[in-house]
Amino acid sequence: METLLRGGRVIDPRTGSDTISDLLISDGRIAAIASGIPAPEGAAVVDAEGLVVGPGFVDLHSHVHSIAGHRLQAMDGVTTALDLEAGLMPVAEAIARAGREGRPLNYGFSASWAQARAYAHLERVPVPDFTASMDLLGNPGWQRSSSPAERRRWLGLLENELAAGALGIGVLMGYAPRSDPDEYLELARLAAAAHAPTFTHVRELIEADPATPIDGSEELVRAAAETGAAMHHCHVNSTSLRHIDRVLGLLDRSRAAGSQVTVEAYPYGAGSTAIGAFFLAPEKLAGLGIGPTALVLVDTGERIADEARLREVRASDPGAACIVTFLDEADPLDRAHLHRALAYPDAIVASDAMPIAWPASGGAPTVYEQRVWPLPEGGQTHPRTAGTFAKSLRLMVRESGAWSWTEAFRRCSYLPARVLDEVSPAMRAKGHLTVGADADLVVLDPAAITDRATYADPTRPSQGVRHLYVHGTEVVRAGDIVTDAHPGRAVRGAA
């Protein structure tokens, strides 16, 4: 089936071109870009006049591994959703499971440092499920420094995962921040030798906890300089908070010195994680500039009243998902911190999208909840799952004018795809609009694109994405999901 997009504003962030053109899709690839392309016999012709046509967004940091989550991200303009900060293990099983179930979007995973350590320390057999990863976050057994034998074991496991198709190594250092910094250097050496990037949730900053073995962002740039590894700094907005200028200055110096350091951000003042996380211990909150009332349980909506209640929940259900408000988006100063993270040169937009749960089900989401569209009422997650990219476009293009549309596609599509060029040569066909590239495309209304998800109603889809194609198959048509479309393919590493 061929598709002709007629008369859209076609933007290619690789070349910087921005023209009114037709675009022909054939056999899952871009076949032609020009004015006046004749429609092939039997082709679907889509009127794109007044709309922007660009490469679909590549999300390097998505924890949604379901059809429901992919559909919300599709409505946000995403065509490739990758779990690279946490990863899943075994990666081959994670890829096979997604393939069996079908996915609207392309998918892929990093090798999970946390799960490899849990296996080496605790003989905890890894399960390729994000809920299992969340449960692990409150378990101190894997968080300590490794013995030499344990270190050799988990490094070997990670090396095997890279050979099995992992897209790098996902490092949840912020959840094991008292581990020996030498372990991180050894991990970076492994990544450099495999020509694979690392994706790190850094340990706490020195300002947040003077007792930290090493400042988290300093650790990342040191490893990049000493090993030559490609190091990706995850969600710099939520780990740097009001110290963002100091951290961005550090990254500037590292990049200027030639290190392979990339960085991502999302446009929300609140994050989401397991309530048992190391950095959410009551005695740690003051260093983050917050108190217990900044935490809200996702499933129940309960706002944590005080330290006693926080200790109780951390003990009884450490894997429970919570929303953590770090910055007040209503405060101009805090809002400016978020803006600077997004505006930083070459900062990539990435969502940190979280799974969707329906608490009324009393457990895991049902097949009905995961597959029906529109989504059933009552679904709980962080609004970034549904709205990160549309909100970034609203804030940075439509409202502030900080980005042109070409720059927006560079940060949402082109730059994230380039992070993976070496580890996954197949990614070289994504993130740009050139003849022969993958037909992963978003067609959006530049005047209407906006987020609609809120903390109270977090599964409201974004609006303004009119059409979305994954390998040439329409996943969004006329502003709504095509419910039988599951064209997503695995993105595998070739390390």
Phi, psi and omega in degrees: 000125177259151179227134177245117173270117190258121166074027178273168173273098189269121185241124176247109183289344179288315182264344184081007181288145182213095188224157171275115187211167166266156177221126182254129176254131178214131178054039175078007181229165175281120185263331182196148173224115182189170174273141174072031177294126177291140181287123176297153180301128177084359182287147170282130180249123182246125178283111181252014180300132181083358181251157177262131178247123180213173177293140180300153184286141179251111183263111181281353190217077181231126178258017177268119182238052183211161176297319180301311180296320178297324179295319176298319180289327175299318178293346177263003176096005184275135174246341179225119184240112188242137177261094187246342177285311180265316184073174175227154181214135359287137185294326179297321179290322178298317179295317181295320180297314179298322179295320179294318184282333185086144179221139175294329186245161173294151187216158177183169190215151170271170172283131187273106176300318182296314182290326177295319178293321180297325178289318181291324183273321193239359188058029178279112184292125183292143177236129184281066184216131185292330177299319177297324177294320178297317179299329182290334190296332180265007183264113184287348187298327182267353190273343181287170174296147183273148169289164178305320180292319179295320180297315178300323183292312183286331173296321177296320178297317180295320178299319177295322179294321176298321178292336182270003175116006177294148185264032185125195181238125177268125189237106178272060183297330179296344180260355175223055194282001175255007178288157185297123179302335178298333178296322180293321177297320180293322176298317180296324177296320177299314180298317180298318180295328180271359183056043181237140179282162169249152181231108193244127161274103190292156174290173187300154175284159180298328180293327181281328181208099181299345181274359181298141180301330177198142176303132187301313181288325174300320181299317181296313183288330176296315180296320179298317182290320186279334186247340185079006180289153172278117187243123180254125181268109183285150175023069181299336180295319187270341177266339181263329177053235184278006176255022187299324183294320178296317181291317180295325175297321177297315178295323176304310183295321179296313181294321180295332179278358175101005179286150178272081181241125175240164187213150179230162177207159171229157193265043180233147178274356179239147175249186178210136181198188175278139185292343178275006181302144181310314188282357176258010172300143184309321183286350181266342190295324182300325178295337177269355181078025181226171174235180181304328182291352175282354184254133178230129178288132184294312187292324186251343184079005181291129172271128184294123189282322187197181183297323181297317179292323178297315178298321181296313182291321179298327179282321186275328185211068186297339180272002182296131179288141178220157171263133182237114180273110180265320182234145181267108183294344177278348181268124183302323181292315178295321179298325179292325176300314179297318181299318182294326177296316180288324184281346182307135183306128178070009174298133182266142173276128177215143195272326195057039181302139183250156178300157177260133178235146174247096185304330181296340180286342179073027180164216181295145178304142179284163177301320179301312182297325183282339188245339183286148176219135356302157182298145176300154178293156175093359179293137183240136176192190172269141181299342178296337178299320184265334196233005188304311187286318178295322178293319178299318178294319178299312184289315192266336179255302189287318188266312185265338183069017181292330178242142164283171176295325177297317179294323179299315179290331176297319184277331183266338187234303190289306184297316178298323178296324183291336176302333187254005185305318186282318183283333182222089182306334179299335180291345181295344178267008182240159175088004179210165180244092174223155180301129182098346179289159175300140179275062170260101192229149170238137176241115187230157177270111186294339180271344187247347186297124179196158173276153176231348181290141177232172177294330178279331182223075193279354182253018175287121183294151172296161176237155178113342172280113185272320179217148176215131183239136173237116187051039176082355178265132183285120177259327172240129180230125178052039174084013179217162184288138169271107195288341180259014182263116177225061185274002183301142180236156178289137169258116185248148173280154180238030182292000000 
